[in-house]
Amino acid sequence: MTLADLPVGTCSEILGLDTANPAAFRLLDLGFVPGTPVTVIRRAPMGGPAEVMIRGYRLGLRRDEATLVQIVAPREKKSRKRR
């Protein structure tokens, strides 16, 4: 799963980057390193850029840049019944 697939308002953890693309090295410089939590804040319509929160700052990423970031698939929260 990539950061481009992460739903708005969901937090996940970075697994790695596709370093075959030179843009991945710029993302590494910006703090997109394995183990770092990242949250999608909002997305522009029609496949436009996404605003993400990483390391305490917000950053706009194009969809093609977001596809370079592999993330852990978020788990659905299970509701617990109180007894």
MOPAC internal coordinates of N, CA, C and O (Angstrom, degrees):
PM7 1SCF
backbone

  N    0.0000 0     0.00 0     0.00 0    0    0    0
  C    1.4465 1     0.00 0     0.00 0    1    0    0
  C    1.5325 1   108.37 1     0.00 0    2    1    0
  O    1.2310 1   120.79 1   -35.49 1    3    2    1
  N    1.3200 1   116.09 1   144.51 1    3    2    1
  C    1.4596 1   120.05 1  -179.85 1    5    3    2
  C    1.5295 1   110.82 1  -114.82 1    6    5    3
  O    1.2310 1   120.83 1   -11.89 1    7    6    5
  N    1.3001 1   116.03 1   168.11 1    7    6    5
  C    1.4543 1   121.37 1   179.40 1    9    7    6
  C    1.5289 1   111.25 1   -62.31 1   10    9    7
  O    1.2310 1   119.98 1   152.56 1   11   10    9
  N    1.3213 1   117.64 1   -27.44 1   11   10    9
  C    1.4602 1   121.20 1   178.03 1   13   11   10
  C    1.5267 1   111.58 1   -66.29 1   14   13   11
  O    1.2310 1   119.54 1   157.76 1   15   14   13
  N    1.3317 1   118.48 1   -22.24 1   15   14   13
  C    1.4635 1   123.21 1  -178.55 1   17   15   14
  C    1.5279 1   113.09 1   -92.57 1   18   17   15
  O    1.2310 1   119.71 1   170.20 1   19   18   17
  N    1.3179 1   118.15 1    -9.80 1   19   18   17
  C    1.4621 1   121.95 1  -175.61 1   21   19   18
  C    1.5298 1   110.30 1   -72.45 1   22   21   19
  O    1.2310 1   119.97 1   -53.11 1   23   22   21
  N    1.3390 1   117.66 1   126.89 1   23   22   21
  C    1.4702 1   119.97 1   179.76 1   25   23   22
  C    1.5257 1   112.51 1   -66.63 1   26   25   23
  O    1.2310 1   120.83 1   -25.92 1   27   26   25
  N    1.3167 1   116.01 1   154.08 1   27   26   25
  C    1.4632 1   122.30 1   178.48 1   29   27   26
  C    1.5282 1   109.59 1   -60.38 1   30   29   27
  O    1.2310 1   120.81 1   -43.58 1   31   30   29
  N    1.3257 1   116.06 1   136.42 1   31   30   29
  C    1.4560 1   121.91 1   178.65 1   33   31   30
  C    1.5173 1   114.56 1    84.93 1   34   33   31
  O    1.2310 1   120.23 1  -177.76 1   35   34   33
  N    1.3145 1   117.17 1     2.24 1   35   34   33
  C    1.4610 1   121.97 1  -177.76 1   37   35   34
  C    1.5213 1   110.39 1  -102.50 1   38   37   35
  O    1.2310 1   120.94 1   -40.48 1   39   38   37
  N    1.3252 1   115.81 1   139.52 1   39   38   37
  C    1.4566 1   122.28 1   177.78 1   41   39   38
  C    1.5236 1   109.20 1  -105.29 1   42   41   39
  O    1.2310 1   120.57 1   -36.52 1   43   42   41
  N    1.3003 1   116.52 1   143.48 1   43   42   41
  C    1.4582 1   121.81 1   177.29 1   45   43   42
  C    1.5243 1   108.58 1  -146.51 1   46   45   43
  O    1.2310 1   121.36 1     1.26 1   47   46   45
  N    1.3242 1   115.00 1  -178.74 1   47   46   45
  C    1.4608 1   121.15 1  -179.77 1   49   47   46
  C    1.5175 1   109.15 1  -119.68 1   50   49   47
  O    1.2310 1   120.52 1   -39.13 1   51   50   49
  N    1.3156 1   116.61 1   140.87 1   51   50   49
  C    1.4613 1   121.67 1  -179.11 1   53   51   50
  C    1.5246 1   109.81 1   -76.37 1   54   53   51
  O    1.2310 1   121.05 1   -49.04 1   55   54   53
  N    1.3383 1   115.59 1   130.96 1   55   54   53
  C    1.4653 1   121.83 1   175.65 1   57   55   54
  C    1.5218 1   111.59 1   -92.87 1   58   57   55
  O    1.2310 1   120.67 1   139.14 1   59   58   57
  N    1.3227 1   116.33 1   -40.86 1   59   58   57
  C    1.4618 1   120.28 1  -177.89 1   61   59   58
  C    1.5142 1   110.33 1   177.24 1   62   61   59
  O    1.2310 1   120.94 1     1.37 1   63   62   61
  N    1.3274 1   115.80 1  -178.63 1   63   62   61
  C    1.4570 1   121.82 1   179.22 1   65   63   62
  C    1.5224 1   110.01 1  -127.55 1   66   65   63
  O    1.2310 1   121.11 1   -27.72 1   67   66   65
  N    1.3238 1   115.49 1   152.28 1   67   66   65
  C    1.4569 1   122.09 1   176.72 1   69   67   66
  C    1.5238 1   107.83 1   -82.58 1   70   69   67
  O    1.2310 1   120.76 1   -87.24 1   71   70   69
  N    1.3192 1   116.15 1    92.76 1   71   70   69
  C    1.4675 1   120.70 1  -174.18 1   73   71   70
  C    1.5295 1   113.93 1   -78.29 1   74   73   71
  O    1.2310 1   120.24 1  -174.94 1   75   74   73
  N    1.3391 1   117.15 1     5.06 1   75   74   73
  C    1.4569 1   119.36 1   173.45 1   77   75   74
  C    1.5355 1   109.90 1   -69.54 1   78   77   75
  O    1.2310 1   120.50 1   157.70 1   79   78   77
  N    1.3224 1   116.65 1   -22.30 1   79   78   77
  C    1.4553 1   121.95 1   178.43 1   81   79   78
  C    1.5318 1   108.51 1   -98.77 1   82   81   79
  O    1.2310 1   119.47 1   -50.24 1   83   82   81
  N    1.3339 1   118.62 1   129.76 1   83   82   81
  C    1.4706 1   120.77 1  -178.91 1   85   83   82
  C    1.5307 1   113.88 1   -60.83 1   86   85   83
  O    1.2310 1   119.53 1   155.64 1   87   86   85
  N    1.3337 1   118.49 1   -24.36 1   87   86   85
  C    1.4665 1   121.25 1   179.50 1   89   87   86
  C    1.5280 1   111.24 1   -65.09 1   90   89   87
  O    1.2310 1   119.84 1   156.54 1   91   90   89
  N    1.3225 1   117.91 1   -23.46 1   91   90   89
  C    1.4637 1   121.39 1   179.49 1   93   91   90
  C    1.5292 1   111.40 1   -62.84 1   94   93   91
  O    1.2310 1   120.03 1   147.47 1   95   94   93
  N    1.3032 1   117.55 1   -32.53 1   95   94   93
  C    1.4603 1   120.15 1  -179.71 1   97   95   94
  C    1.5293 1   111.05 1   -70.04 1   98   97   95
  O    1.2310 1   120.34 1   148.31 1   99   98   97
  N    1.3209 1   116.95 1   -31.69 1   99   98   97
  C    1.4742 1   120.44 1   174.80 1  101   99   98
  C    1.5262 1   109.60 1   -68.11 1  102  101   99
  O    1.2310 1   120.35 1   140.87 1  103  102  101
  N    1.3364 1   116.94 1   -39.13 1  103  102  101
  C    1.4628 1   120.39 1   177.43 1  105  103  102
  C    1.5317 1   110.73 1   -63.98 1  106  105  103
  O    1.2310 1   120.28 1   141.82 1  107  106  105
  N    1.3201 1   117.07 1   -38.18 1  107  106  105
  C    1.4690 1   120.19 1   175.40 1  109  107  106
  C    1.5273 1   110.59 1   -60.09 1  110  109  107
  O    1.2310 1   120.50 1   137.84 1  111  110  109
  N    1.3306 1   116.65 1   -42.16 1  111  110  109
  C    1.4667 1   121.42 1   177.91 1  113  111  110
  C    1.5249 1   111.85 1   -62.15 1  114  113  111
  O    1.2310 1   120.55 1   149.70 1  115  114  113
  N    1.3436 1   116.55 1   -30.30 1  115  114  113
  C    1.4599 1   121.54 1  -179.19 1  117  115  114
  C    1.5263 1   112.98 1   -83.98 1  118  117  115
  O    1.2310 1   120.01 1   178.38 1  119  118  117
  N    1.3369 1   117.58 1    -1.62 1  119  118  117
  C    1.4607 1   120.41 1   175.97 1  121  119  118
  C    1.5116 1   115.63 1   106.87 1  122  121  119
  O    1.2310 1   119.45 1  -173.25 1  123  122  121
  N    1.3198 1   118.65 1     6.75 1  123  122  121
  C    1.4613 1   122.15 1   178.45 1  125  123  122
  C    1.5234 1   109.50 1   -81.79 1  126  125  123
  O    1.2310 1   120.78 1  -107.54 1  127  126  125
  N    1.3190 1   116.12 1    72.46 1  127  126  125
  C    1.4632 1   121.64 1  -178.92 1  129  127  126
  C    1.5285 1   109.36 1  -109.39 1  130  129  127
  O    1.2310 1   120.04 1   -27.08 1  131  130  129
  N    1.3306 1   117.52 1   152.92 1  131  130  129
  C    1.4649 1   120.50 1  -179.82 1  133  131  130
  C    1.5292 1   112.12 1   -54.73 1  134  133  131
  O    1.2310 1   121.65 1   -42.38 1  135  134  133
  N    1.3382 1   114.44 1   137.62 1  135  134  133
  C    1.4542 1   121.23 1   179.16 1  137  135  134
  C    1.5170 1   114.27 1    94.07 1  138  137  135
  O    1.2310 1   120.15 1   172.16 1  139  138  137
  N    1.3256 1   117.32 1    -7.84 1  139  138  137
  C    1.4605 1   121.11 1  -178.43 1  141  139  138
  C    1.5276 1   110.73 1   -85.57 1  142  141  139
  O    1.2310 1   119.69 1   -48.67 1  143  142  141
  N    1.3383 1   118.21 1   131.33 1  143  142  141
  C    1.4652 1   119.61 1   176.02 1  145  143  142
  C    1.5249 1   110.88 1   -72.97 1  146  145  143
  O    1.2310 1   120.82 1   -34.95 1  147  146  145
  N    1.3240 1   116.03 1   145.05 1  147  146  145
  C    1.4624 1   122.60 1   179.51 1  149  147  146
  C    1.5335 1   108.01 1  -141.87 1  150  149  147
  O    1.2310 1   120.69 1   -39.17 1  151  150  149
  N    1.3427 1   116.30 1   140.83 1  151  150  149
  C    1.4582 1   122.68 1  -179.45 1  153  151  150
  C    1.5152 1   109.35 1  -128.00 1  154  153  151
  O    1.2310 1   120.55 1   -43.24 1  155  154  153
  N    1.3381 1   116.56 1   136.76 1  155  154  153
  C    1.4590 1   120.92 1   174.19 1  157  155  154
  C    1.5250 1   107.17 1   -86.76 1  158  157  155
  O    1.2310 1   120.17 1   -60.13 1  159  158  157
  N    1.3266 1   117.27 1   119.87 1  159  158  157
  C    1.4591 1   123.09 1  -178.46 1  161  159  158
  C    1.5263 1   110.41 1   -84.74 1  162  161  159
  O    1.2310 1   120.40 1   129.96 1  163  162  161
  N    1.3297 1   116.85 1   -50.04 1  163  162  161
  C    1.4649 1   121.24 1   178.26 1  165  163  162
  C    1.5197 1   109.64 1  -162.22 1  166  165  163
  O    1.2310 1   121.29 1   -14.95 1  167  166  165
  N    1.3241 1   115.15 1   165.05 1  167  166  165
  C    1.4636 1   121.86 1   179.08 1  169  167  166
  C    1.5201 1   109.34 1  -128.94 1  170  169  167
  O    1.2310 1   121.05 1   -33.71 1  171  170  169
  N    1.3138 1   115.59 1   146.29 1  171  170  169
  C    1.4562 1   120.80 1   173.34 1  173  171  170
  C    1.5313 1   108.22 1   -77.81 1  174  173  171
  O    1.2310 1   119.98 1   -28.40 1  175  174  173
  N    1.3186 1   117.63 1   151.60 1  175  174  173
  C    1.4665 1   119.44 1   179.69 1  177  175  174
  C    1.5261 1   112.33 1   -68.76 1  178  177  175
  O    1.2310 1   121.27 1   -17.62 1  179  178  177
  N    1.3212 1   115.17 1   162.38 1  179  178  177
  C    1.4662 1   123.30 1   174.39 1  181  179  178
  C    1.5277 1   112.93 1    63.97 1  182  181  179
  O    1.2310 1   119.80 1  -146.20 1  183  182  181
  N    1.3306 1   117.99 1    33.80 1  183  182  181
  C    1.4603 1   121.07 1   176.77 1  185  183  182
  C    1.5158 1   114.57 1    75.89 1  186  185  183
  O    1.2310 1   120.71 1  -157.60 1  187  186  185
  N    1.3241 1   116.24 1    22.40 1  187  186  185
  C    1.4597 1   120.78 1   179.33 1  189  187  186
  C    1.5173 1   111.68 1   -75.07 1  190  189  187
  O    1.2310 1   120.39 1    11.62 1  191  190  189
  N    1.3268 1   116.86 1  -168.38 1  191  190  189
  C    1.4613 1   120.78 1  -177.55 1  193  191  190
  C    1.5275 1   112.95 1   -66.33 1  194  193  191
  O    1.2310 1   121.52 1   -19.51 1  195  194  193
  N    1.3262 1   114.69 1   160.49 1  195  194  193
  C    1.4650 1   122.05 1   176.62 1  197  195  194
  C    1.5201 1   108.21 1  -116.13 1  198  197  195
  O    1.2310 1   121.15 1   -33.99 1  199  198  197
  N    1.3252 1   115.41 1   146.01 1  199  198  197
  C    1.4496 1   120.72 1   173.62 1  201  199  198
  C    1.5227 1   107.41 1   -98.03 1  202  201  199
  O    1.2310 1   120.52 1   -55.43 1  203  202  201
  N    1.3311 1   116.62 1   124.57 1  203  202  201
  C    1.4602 1   121.26 1  -179.07 1  205  203  202
  C    1.5177 1   110.04 1  -121.17 1  206  205  203
  O    1.2310 1   121.44 1   -27.05 1  207  206  205
  N    1.3324 1   114.86 1   152.95 1  207  206  205
  C    1.4653 1   121.60 1   175.99 1  209  207  206
  C    1.5168 1   107.03 1  -109.40 1  210  209  207
  O    1.2310 1   121.03 1   -56.77 1  211  210  209
  N    1.3374 1   115.64 1   123.23 1  211  210  209
  C    1.4591 1   121.17 1   179.06 1  213  211  210
  C    1.5344 1   108.03 1  -146.18 1  214  213  211
  O    1.2310 1   120.96 1   -48.12 1  215  214  213
  N    1.3108 1   115.77 1   131.88 1  215  214  213
  C    1.4728 1   122.27 1   177.50 1  217  215  214
  C    1.5267 1   113.29 1    53.56 1  218  217  215
  O    1.2310 1   120.38 1  -145.22 1  219  218  217
  N    1.3447 1   116.89 1    34.78 1  219  218  217
  C    1.4541 1   120.87 1   175.64 1  221  219  218
  C    1.5095 1   115.95 1    84.69 1  222  221  219
  O    1.2310 1   119.30 1  -175.53 1  223  222  221
  N    1.3243 1   118.95 1     4.47 1  223  222  221
  C    1.4560 1   119.86 1   176.75 1  225  223  222
  C    1.5234 1   109.74 1  -132.06 1  226  225  223
  O    1.2310 1   121.33 1   -20.31 1  227  226  225
  N    1.3291 1   115.06 1   159.69 1  227  226  225
  C    1.4663 1   121.30 1   180.00 1  229  227  226
  C    1.5204 1   108.99 1  -103.34 1  230  229  227
  O    1.2310 1   122.04 1   -36.54 1  231  230  229
  N    1.3268 1   113.70 1   143.46 1  231  230  229
  C    1.4558 1   120.00 1  -174.69 1  233  231  230
  C    1.5219 1   109.12 1  -143.05 1  234  233  231
  O    1.2310 1   120.24 1   -40.84 1  235  234  233
  N    1.3130 1   117.16 1   139.16 1  235  234  233
  C    1.4623 1   121.44 1   175.10 1  237  235  234
  C    1.5239 1   109.81 1   -92.14 1  238  237  235
  O    1.2310 1   120.99 1   -49.59 1  239  238  237
  N    1.3403 1   115.72 1   130.41 1  239  238  237
  C    1.4739 1   121.22 1   179.40 1  241  239  238
  C    1.5168 1   110.64 1  -124.73 1  242  241  239
  O    1.2310 1   120.88 1   -46.71 1  243  242  241
  N    1.3143 1   115.92 1   133.29 1  243  242  241
  C    1.4655 1   119.82 1   171.96 1  245  243  242
  C    1.5192 1   109.06 1   -68.24 1  246  245  243
  O    1.2310 1   120.66 1   -22.43 1  247  246  245
  N    1.3158 1   116.35 1   157.57 1  247  246  245
  C    1.4667 1   120.91 1  -178.99 1  249  247  246
  C    1.5326 1   110.96 1   -59.64 1  250  249  247
  O    1.2310 1   119.51 1   138.77 1  251  250  249
  N    1.3267 1   118.54 1   -41.23 1  251  250  249
  C    1.4659 1   120.57 1  -178.91 1  253  251  250
  C    1.5277 1   111.44 1   -66.50 1  254  253  251
  O    1.2310 1   119.93 1   150.34 1  255  254  253
  N    1.3238 1   117.73 1   -29.66 1  255  254  253
  C    1.4692 1   120.43 1   175.25 1  257  255  254
  C    1.5264 1   110.79 1   -74.11 1  258  257  255
  O    1.2310 1   120.66 1   140.90 1  259  258  257
  N    1.3378 1   116.34 1   -39.10 1  259  258  257
  C    1.4680 1   120.86 1  -179.64 1  261  259  258
  C    1.5296 1   111.54 1   -65.74 1  262  261  259
  O    1.2310 1   119.99 1   152.35 1  263  262  261
  N    1.3308 1   117.63 1   -27.65 1  263  262  261
  C    1.4719 1   119.92 1   179.28 1  265  263  262
  C    1.5345 1   111.98 1   -72.92 1  266  265  263
  O    1.2310 1   119.89 1   167.26 1  267  266  265
  N    1.3258 1   117.81 1   -12.74 1  267  266  265
  C    1.4593 1   121.12 1   178.33 1  269  267  266
  C    1.5298 1   112.43 1   -80.28 1  270  269  267
  O    1.2310 1   120.41 1   164.75 1  271  270  269
  N    1.3398 1   116.83 1   -15.25 1  271  270  269
  C    1.4705 1   122.19 1  -174.64 1  273  271  270
  C    1.5268 1   109.66 1   -99.90 1  274  273  271
  O    1.2310 1   120.50 1   -68.68 1  275  274  273
  N    1.3411 1   116.64 1   111.32 1  275  274  273
  C    1.4669 1   120.87 1   175.48 1  277  275  274
  C    1.5204 1   108.52 1   -84.57 1  278  277  275
  O    1.2310 1   121.21 1   -43.22 1  279  278  277
  N    1.3514 1   115.30 1   136.78 1  279  278  277
  C    1.4603 1   120.41 1  -178.12 1  281  279  278
  C    1.5229 1   110.48 1  -128.75 1  282  281  279
  O    1.2310 1   121.41 1   -15.33 1  283  282  281
  N    1.3187 1   114.91 1   164.67 1  283  282  281
  C    1.4580 1   121.68 1   173.69 1  285  283  282
  C    1.5195 1   107.10 1   -74.26 1  286  285  283
  O    1.2310 1   119.90 1   -45.96 1  287  286  285
  N    1.3158 1   117.79 1   134.04 1  287  286  285
  C    1.4591 1   121.18 1   177.66 1  289  287  286
  C    1.5279 1   108.97 1   -64.45 1  290  289  287
  O    1.2310 1   120.04 1   -55.15 1  291  290  289
  N    1.3446 1   117.54 1   124.85 1  291  290  289
  C    1.4652 1   119.07 1  -178.56 1  293  291  290
  C    1.5228 1   110.88 1   -68.93 1  294  293  291
  O    1.2310 1   120.96 1   -36.27 1  295  294  293
  N    1.3177 1   115.77 1   143.73 1  295  294  293
  C    1.4599 1   120.67 1   178.70 1  297  295  294
  C    1.5142 1   109.26 1   -90.69 1  298  297  295
  O    1.2310 1   121.07 1   -34.42 1  299  298  297
  N    1.3143 1   115.55 1   145.58 1  299  298  297
  C    1.4622 1   119.28 1   175.70 1  301  299  298
  C    1.5129 1   108.54 1   -73.74 1  302  301  299
  O    1.2310 1   121.21 1   -41.13 1  303  302  301
  N    1.3081 1   115.29 1   138.87 1  303  302  301
  C    1.4533 1   119.44 1   178.67 1  305  303  302
  C    1.5175 1   109.08 1   -76.35 1  306  305  303
  O    1.2310 1   120.93 1   -50.17 1  307  306  305
  N    1.3141 1   115.82 1   129.83 1  307  306  305
  C    1.4473 1   120.92 1   178.31 1  309  307  306
  C    1.5251 1   108.24 1   -92.96 1  310  309  307
  O    1.2310 1   121.11 1   -45.99 1  311  310  309
  N    1.3035 1   115.48 1   134.01 1  311  310  309
  C    1.4603 1   117.96 1   177.84 1  313  311  310
  C    1.5186 1   109.63 1   -81.27 1  314  313  311
  O    1.2310 1   121.38 1   -41.42 1  315  314  313
  N    1.3009 1   114.96 1   138.58 1  315  314  313
  C    1.4501 1   119.91 1   179.44 1  317  315  314
  C    1.5151 1   109.25 1  -101.77 1  318  317  315
  O    1.2310 1   121.21 1   -43.44 1  319  318  317
  N    1.3101 1   115.29 1   136.56 1  319  318  317
  C    1.4488 1   120.04 1   177.36 1  321  319  318
  C    1.5191 1   109.06 1   -89.72 1  322  321  319
  O    1.2310 1   121.32 1   -45.56 1  323  322  321
  N    1.3138 1   115.08 1   134.44 1  323  322  321
  C    1.4634 1   118.86 1   176.30 1  325  323  322
  C    1.5096 1   108.88 1   -87.94 1  326  325  323
  O    1.2310 1   121.82 1   -35.84 1  327  326  325
  N    1.3004 1   114.13 1   144.16 1  327  326  325
  C    1.4623 1   118.75 1   179.58 1  329  327  326
  C    1.4944 1   110.80 1   -99.37 1  330  329  327
  O    1.2310 1   120.10 1   180.00 1  331  330  329

